[in-house]
Amino acid sequence: MPIYEFASEEIRPLSKTTFGLMQLQERRDLQRLLRANIAVIAPDTLVIAEEFGDWDESRRRIDLLGIDRDANLVVIELKRTEDGGHMELQAIRYASMVSTMTFDQAADVFARYLTQIGNADTDARAELLDFLGWDEPDEDAFAQDVRIVLASAEFSRELTTSVLWLIERGIDIRCVRLQPYGLDGRVLVDVQQIIPLPEVAEYQVRVTEKKRKEREARTDTRDWTSYDVRLSGRRLTGLRKRHAIYQVFRHLVESGLAPEEVAEHCGPRANRALVSVEGEVNAEDFFRLATEAREQEGRGFDPTRYFCGEDELIHSGGRTYAFLNQWGGSDWMQAMVSLRDAFPDQHVAFTPSE
């Protein structure tokens, strides 16, 4: 659909042009401008590298590498061509190459990028933690996924067909069209996400998630062991790991222990085991107050990562607490053993369910 200029006497359609005709280059112009205004094509993203290529036996380079608020890496590929070329294939290759990146590696990459753009005095590690809303690195949550953003003047049918298929297979990939227009010697750009369409993106995410879970159910080899928990003679059976540790934590607090004291014994995740607000509040007020408090610290609050339902919140000492629900692997076992051993008089015990 064309873009119109509403002049004083008439409505005039703007003339489509190309980046080539306007003498705009991919790296010198598009990449330079977008790296400083990345929200135009990838909202809530922090650019951590430009022309990234830290791998052996390859001369290939990612145009822009970013990180989003959920700690996912974001591979951003730019093309000024009229069909996008084969950028989706390049991006998939790049995504696989960076998928094993750790937080420390990302901080080192970011530090080099800041030096490259003249911000060598900025503490890359602190900047990255601040953007993610973390107090310290969380390798379990870092780079759990790699997103792909393709930005081009246009996309061929071959490319869009490939992208739609990848989305169905659970790959987070999107196409953003950058259509340039000329107006009195200036370049105006119409920026639109065309795949997935914003109005159906949420629906597509739900469908893709459903298909992903169905595939995982057929192939999943993770440990889904349920546990029976004894709390001073009370027995709870068939609990998933996250619910088992939540019940232990709640029992210890209700026995008179301070939530902060108990949280200190939650192993590697102790420092983020709790979120609390002043007053004994309901779930709705808790979400609002916790969000406001985190925003003041320059951080975000994700309620899906905590037990913060109406019957899950814990009230103690004039405050309301939500307990972390992200537990698994050795961290869970270490925390459970630590809680059991730290408070022997509370008679905590747990065994795998039969």
Secondary structure, 3 states (H helix, E strand, C coil): CCCEEECCCCEEECEECCCCCCCCCHHHHHHHHHHHCHHHCCCCEEEEEEEECCCCCCCCCEEEEEEECCCCEEEEEEECCCCCCCHHHHHHHHHHHHCCCCHHHHHHHHHHHHHHCCCCCCCHHHHHHHHHCCCCCCCCCCCCCEEEEEEECCCCHHHHHHHHHHHHCCCCEEEEEEEEEEECCEEEEEEEEEECCHHHHHHHHHHHHHHHHHHHHHHCCCCCCCEEEEECCEEEEEECHHHHHHHHHHHHHHCCCCHHHHHCCCHHHHHHCEEEEECCCCHHHHHHHHHHHHHHCCCCCCHHHEECCCCCCEEECCEEEEEECCCCHHHHHHHHHHHHHHCHHHCEEEEECC
